[in-house]
Amino acid sequence: MLTTTEAAARLGVNPSRIQFLVRAGRIKAMRVGRQWCIQEADLAAWQPLPPHRPRKRKETPPAPRKPMGRPRIHPPKDPNAPKRPRGRPRKADTNNAKQPTAKGK
């Protein structure tokens, strides 16, 4: 009889992997107290699955996006049109300027 730790050492895997295989029913074992006990014949009968190739992903191009809302149609630009000023328009200085005050009067 082998414990999960001893069986893991023989197979070269982690003890938690052996416990997983026992709970999944892939390796026969009996529970003795808090430990799983595995017979050597049952451990020798277990065959690991051969490593498999990962699946190939299908290369599919992304679906074309649908336009949302109304289509934007811009008029053609006139090369002789005056350029608009950019940014926030300035306030006009009309009688808002501070008047110099006479000191000492």
C-alpha positions in Angstrom: 0.0 0.0 0.0 1.2 3.5 -0.9 0.2 6.9 0.3 -0.5 9.7 -2.2 2.9 11.2 -1.4 4.7 8.0 -2.2 2.7 7.4 -5.3 3.4 11.0 -6.5 7.1 10.4 -5.9 7.0 7.2 -8.1 5.1 8.9 -10.9 7.0 12.2 -10.7 3.9 14.4 -10.1 2.5 16.5 -7.3 0.6 14.7 -4.5 -2.5 16.9 -5.1 -2.5 15.5 -8.7 -2.7 12.0 -7.3 -5.6 13.1 -5.0 -7.4 14.6 -7.9 -7.0 11.3 -9.9 -8.3 9.3 -7.0 -11.3 11.6 -6.5 -12.0 11.5 -10.3 -12.0 7.6 -10.1 -9.1 7.2 -12.5 -6.9 5.5 -9.8 -8.4 3.0 -7.4 -7.8 3.8 -3.8 -9.2 3.4 -0.3 -9.5 5.9 2.4 -7.8 5.1 5.6 -8.4 7.8 8.2 -7.3 11.1 6.4 -5.1 9.4 3.8 -5.7 7.7 0.6 -4.0 4.3 0.2 -3.3 3.0 -3.3 -2.2 -0.5 -4.1 0.9 -0.8 -6.3 -1.0 -2.9 -8.9 -3.6 -0.1 -9.2 -0.9 2.5 -9.6 0.8 0.4 -12.3 -2.5 0.0 -14.1 -3.0 3.7 -14.4 -1.9 5.0 -17.8 -1.6 8.8 -18.2 -3.2 10.3 -21.4 -0.6 11.1 -24.1 0.0 14.8 -24.5 -2.1 16.3 -27.2 -1.6 19.1 -29.6 -3.5 22.3 -28.9 -6.4 23.0 -31.2 -5.8 25.3 -34.1 -7.8 28.5 -34.0 -9.6 29.4 -37.1 -8.4 32.7 -38.4 -11.6 34.7 -39.2 -11.5 38.3 -40.1 -13.6 40.6 -37.8 -17.1 41.4 -39.0 -17.5 44.8 -40.6 -18.9 47.4 -38.3 -22.3 48.9 -39.1 -22.5 52.7 -39.2 -24.7 54.1 -36.4 -27.0 57.0 -36.9 -27.3 59.2 -40.0 -24.3 59.2 -42.4 -22.2 62.3 -42.2 -22.0 64.0 -45.6 -19.6 67.0 -45.7 -19.8 69.6 -48.5 -16.7 70.0 -50.6 -14.2 72.6 -49.2 -13.8 75.9 -51.1 -10.1 76.8 -51.3 -11.0 80.5 -51.5 -13.2 80.6 -48.4 -11.8 82.6 -45.4 -10.4 80.6 -42.5 -12.4 80.5 -39.3 -10.6 81.5 -36.2 -10.0 78.6 -33.8 -10.7 78.6 -30.1 -13.0 80.7 -28.0 -13.9 84.1 -29.3 -12.5 87.1 -27.3 -14.8 89.6 -25.6 -14.7 93.0 -27.1 -13.3 95.8 -24.9 -16.1 98.4 -24.9 -15.9 100.7 -22.0 -14.9 97.9 -19.7 -11.4 99.0 -19.3 -10.5 100.3 -15.9 -10.2 104.0 -15.7 -7.1 105.4 -14.0 -8.1 106.9 -10.6 -6.5 110.0 -9.1 -5.0 109.2 -5.8 -5.0 111.6 -3.0 -8.0 113.7 -4.0 
